[in-house]
């Protein structure tokens, strides 16, 4: 390839790069001439939805991002919060959806690798991974293959790199048949005086490439992730990156060793759009220019062109700006860890990206149009029609049968098959493993611990995006409170369909506004996140199937002393069983209505944010005082499911009475928000009730723990479920789904 060949741009080539006519005209204006192929490729990835957020930026500004404990909000590689004692928690969640559908093992594995780099590039040692996974219908022909590949990819990368996978969620719905979701979250811990940022500075400073060599894998990955696709996606397999967790482990240690010095001016991982995005973001944030010598980029394949080098998304790579004279010191560290090190450019004062190859300039682009002046669209959106009130409310003919069916369903069955394939305890700081409301990981060498969760209820978001967005934040808040942690901040991964469809954009806007309202009311700011659009599949007839709106929320909270942590397991017979919070009997959009009656009507449950905060603060205080022997938030399946999960976790049954005569399903399967189920021994009961009264929180005793059965003592008859029967239903779904693959668990 010579410079002349780089200049042959046709309308077909422009369209292949995902650019429309208006955007191409903007490129012509920015350059004052026709771009060559390298320049077109750079604009293509930087202006992709995945990198520029051109359809979402205007609405993301509505999110609250500040609090006294927020050190760094959105705009960096990850968010940073103060957790006391000079320590900081650094965390983010990102999507790797399209790659994981095309090639599930490597798509999921490199999703884990990428989010790890976002965290340790800021100076943190990663301490926990989580994931939020959505698959299609269990009976879809691809589901088993995709579940197996994704789970093994997450485990294969996380286990090898030595970071525990401590929590997350797995859900199924037919809307994900052609477009699964793989959202990965990492949390790390750093000292506040050793946090690193990405803004390049220092004219003449060296730009350094470290890590693995550049290959041809992942070229146009960011562009592919910014478009919908057909189910026949084999032709896109080369756009999926290939990961190496052992190299990532070396990269973590090498970076942290260099970070212990003062040699680094700026650092950025090479994620989506690879060398292009990392260099553009570093230079634009610093208000400087950058000049790269493409002949110095370490390549693992012969004959790679500047176009391929700039757009490759090969994994385990970082870009740094070093202080003058520190190159030899840095190189010695990376060579010790058997990683590539190369000075590939310099910081300039031009405000431009300049690429030189074989002595000729092959790209010369002003940085502002690539970054801050990228296209920004205010897409038209249609507010969704409010769901009609739920009428003709059915009753539960057999409470026991309904509960067993729910506990064995794809929605609620045990995820043990999944999380037992992940190393949950490497590092020896995991103090609450998967299976509860939130994971808890001790800050190494200290009493304090981080509580971490992911959550979202997409069916609520589809029925009412605003209430669904509120509920996603409220449930993450509730999960953290349930283990006794003070919720501090959230990250998010906003997964939606095609934003050029007004109904999809309406879902996005509604969910973002709901998230914003809940975050403000709960003092639970958004410090990082990711937007993943175009999550829909084109069928052969040209129609599109969009996923359910899925604004996944990752929450982080703090326990001052992990020994006060609460868990969901019933501890002993004889404890009083209570419901904390205000009950309303809301069955609209409930799992019981969907699973037992095949109905998806009515509005989702409303979220009273003031009550949510008041109840959560009370639960945290009672956990700190040691009054709660067990506690669990109420969510999918209502109070009956919460009790069943607590009983199975502790292998202790319960006698449960309704609050009085009335609608059984509304009492036990309603999904009212802001509720917790807890157990209290008699010695703490009086103080607990006195505290609830002082806090203005409703408490309703509904029974006691006892035996090895759940016995619902209704006015006209009792329903009895042995725990062994409940456990068999609860544990059976995944082994049946995975068949021979279950042997890998």
Steps between C-alpha positions, in 0.01 A plus 500: 500500500635844411360845572324513163311180579392652831309770312248295304175573685166413342144537634494123549813514718348784705183294558704192593658709775159573655501868406202677344516775238465781752782362713723463197437865410607592855824310443564692178443829683723401793788400271445750222555213256413138429621257770718206414407150616693522827334829589158368401552198723598719793192721460287188460593348835519827694156602372348158555219478754724281714769766535325836452161440670358726230140395568524494879732780619227760515297286740788366708556857620182458707666249731628621840874436519624687807513443876754584770645149470528504119860555393449440126171476315428410137758596240794289609572130460300426818329676789679563829353536850650569842471203737698652787850458640653642183349216295289521187272256322524513121235327290311483172266278301519451122330295231638237267170395347545460126840327526360253753214402271737451207772312693379445858820377665736768371230769503434449870867442587616821336210686661650403835850593386388839373320603817795386711725734299259791551550460873869425537595768248393746772737350754267255673564136573184319383332319791170380355324421173125478446287448192142556386401246234184478290426206271211404276226252574634180661346295217659710223747282303795735565444568868686202644802564276506868592462438874781244497734722299439818697526335842817317406645817345439701817642224717789427267619861505413608854625181663833513318565868561445449872206732573198343673162503325272563796153583371266600222180386338382265225162540331311355204246655263414439137582864416869404538478203261702679232692745716623387840639743758835453671566788740820476704587698814829532687574664834851590612663668798773766487658761721353843433844650443576236232210545260596538134316687228504502122564863400831526313733785593854620445595604148772267377424225752523146375187304406561139595327180391508207748350151525426260216575543134237630259323251274211505259239380749221736595535738204174698475384357833367838615319555171348149514382568855318811373268325256234234512574174323342192356498169684735369231803669651783266404646758263559732797705251699832676407374815677509315834816546705701212644613527862793364700439521877855399586635799310238720670627385839854598402372834373321571829814434702728696267269802495456501876877473547564799274215689667682469832752745352424848370591428138151504347337819376193333348379151424215354295405145414443401138137392508238560233669648192839403639793728429267756338278566800780483755719752319213733405353500851835563670589788270156660491453487879840661543439767237814397313592323178654161437738367237544124452759311297306198375819312412573475872170339602571139612313272259458124514404459135696581187406785272257679728392838367441821699126450447517157663727615782278792592173305490614171649345413837764247599489451873734561794647829372549842664618843393698729730657840506820499708698774666821595318787261558291226660479277192785265595361449850154418362638273231697299756180432696301386198784289363528333842133403471565373144281763335556717194617855554546754223524877476267561205448876507508835672262756647480808277350848521308473171159386623513241224549126458788437261593151385826433315576176318807425289597866530171632360202656676206262462256686728476861615177574687398780738407339832198709594274361224597148605415548866311794651348605168384152397142485371230545763144404417179585679309205365122530489334283757150381578392477861371147555130458561425458870398142579136446586416416862502132585147362493355156550768417756532123530537312827747230597319168492792323666758717672745212545484390136541858381805553720666178386435595134651845552806371682567252220443744214770647277440835668567389858679164492836476675793639301738268685600325176621837374681647797669182612702518178648831616777532754319700768767510767839556336673773698344372823294818556155382387282490812158459333486284189233476228150403607412793725381854437848641441856375497729626774876531452729613782742783435824309541651535844207699639169437676303696243353336193336586170153370422430462128192410298349513152129523429225594256144381424457540121130407495430796729704727269302383197164559670598841639857618427497778759382280787723217376805727506414610853451141611835383361683754715276438802558125488877542480471734800286243684745217425782694661292601801398135547860400576545801728699721262456873441431547127752748353483507121397317188629416156266397223481321168208633297399233248234594244397443139530732200489866614379608156165342586300753707347232721846368592633849565195557718596197708854634536392850604243369748747262665774763525260748658383235745859412589576869549205555735581194710871581517425850626243388756718220636825703492640227279685680216604356164880509472562292187321296241447389145231527234435209265248572226389314187436184701254354257495244226381528143293205387499366145182697427669827598317544829692570820474347844635725774605381841301605803635833628771390743671777699718277717611667822819415688499626858787537748462556874721500808496300823715657773542155656431188296427305820163682519404377152151351464415194289179347366523156665264410785731426794293300747147390588290730717593838352216743430434553129408857402433710193662843512338774289156586370308226316258580220423172325625612157479219241534699176796373290575249776690182437214301652257650249735418211613153604177362643241679286699589186405867534716811474249773567455784742751766607820406682509566874546867590815601686461734798856631518455679832370180660775299326768715658340507844454123509848431366663721763304318772603157371867605487488626856335180626761290321777708661344442842483125438120488536438319171594133495410495127371753249409490132347758270168422331511501120396251230235262632417706807512407867444128442809472279712707741403266785572191288846627405581576863380157610704319234812702583480403868326162465247617760126514435230737624138529610344793312165666562327752273424845635131405498231373265526625147666444164773238555698581185509870586631419847774259393589558132459878469819685403456809716815709512697606806436175690732269694437168672703453819534272801561621854561301817272577793778674690525774237131526411390776737789731412445425131130592515577814701757602240256442216240718666752779554612477134145505367543159335220243488578153635267202478571169678394211275631188671799318644779283370447130573576151370585401145182610325327820395147491640261775391219502755205656318151548642340217304793260450873456542755464222814302583818470295795287620829679443634195314221532244560874466875447463457237229289741295733792566822319413374304201462757223862565399617137500201413280566793268870429462481119483849355458651843560386477862789260558733800461352665809 
